[in-house]
């Protein structure tokens, strides 16, 4: 019989066999005994505050417990993908300026760039093209912050928010993770899952960011709160204060959703990127517990799981290209089958109701994300 061990969830390799039923604080079953630990399940456990579980030793390797070396190799820093944007990207200049401002920890400069982003988004009248241009897959805090600023602004615009609120949300998205730039790089960019001590350090970024923004009189209190509250969960299980519901600024609830969505669709030094559809399923599964109901409805109305032009593979092996996202169900876009050039609406075509998107592939045919 295999040895059963109690381990921190931060030391579990994806693929471990869980040896007990895991429940949330309100008694809901999260993961059944005998199930395999997946990236999505692990993220859910972390969001619910679970810290340790029983696993069967020997099924797969656990994360190496060997302490990290005290030195930090600056030649192996995670890379941002700002430079991958083409000249046609309307926000290319702002992204380049925003990257430098954030790296310099220049709060005033970051705000100026965010205001320019908000202005351009408002001028377009529709943010679909800008959302289609966004590139995920980055390992850097900087591109994450820029993407979150655009996603938050898009939600505000598509849902008819006043101009001043749109601008504040874009600024809040830009600066929500500013505290991470003050975290020890050895922790922030560690290759491998953080241990409990490192995770505690990482969680300080919300309070640290709030303090840094409070030191700047030119930053609004709402923007400061977006940095402070963007890890607070709707049911009170988040951090740093365990706030719930209306105790959390509504703009912070929006930033919370897009922060999680962008982070899970991106590659990090400690995990691979996930299929956008899987991330959308994860986010929808946290409806009213982790995320606010109204903010979630706005998110689902605005953000597409699959963008126009994406090459995908269906569960039957068919290759297709996305023509349009579906605002009623982001997981069921309008596609064209590449073998026959037949246009199919995955939401309404009854012959395709059992088929799902299982892979996202590059223009060269390489699989870049898979279930």
Number of C-alpha atoms within 10 A of each C-alpha: 4 9 9 13 12 12 14 16 24 18 18 23 19 18 15 21 21 21 19 15 14 19 15 14 11 6 8 9 11 13 20 13 13 14 15 16 18 15 17 16 16 18 14 20 20 14 18 21 13 16 12 16 17 19 27 18 16 12 12 14 13 18 16 12 10 6 7 13 8 7 7 15 10 9 6 8 15 18 14 17 16 18 9 9 17 11 9 8 14 17 20 17 15 19 22 16 16 26 21 15 19 24 13 12 17 13 20 16 16 24 23 16 24 29 20 18 26 25 15 16 23 19 10 12 10 13 21 18 13 17 18 16 16 16 17 19 21 22 23 20 22 27 27 23 26 27 23 31 28 26 29 30 30 27 24 25 22 18 13 11 14 10 14 10 17 25 26 25 33 33 34 31 33 29 28 31 26 27 23 21 18 16 17 14 14 17 20 20 20 18 14 18 20 21 17 14 9 15 14 11 16 18 16 17 22 25 19 20 24 23 15 16 25 16 10 12 9 11 17 14 12 18 25 24 22 30 29 27 28 28 26 27 27 24 16 17 19 20 19 16 14 16 18 19 19 10 12 21 17 16 23 26 27 27 28 27 24 24 23 18 21 23 22 26 23 22 18 21 17 13 15 15 22 21 22 28 23 19 20 20 15 18 22 17 13 19 16 16 17 26 23 23 17 13 21 20 12 16 24 18 17 25 25 24 22 27 22 19 14 17 23 28 19 16 13 12 12 13 20 26 23 21 19 19 22 20 14 12 14 23 21 25 26 22 24 19 17 14 9 8 11 10 15 18 19 21 16 12 11 10 9 15 12 10 15 15 25 19 21 26 19 13 11 7 11 9 14 14 18 17 11
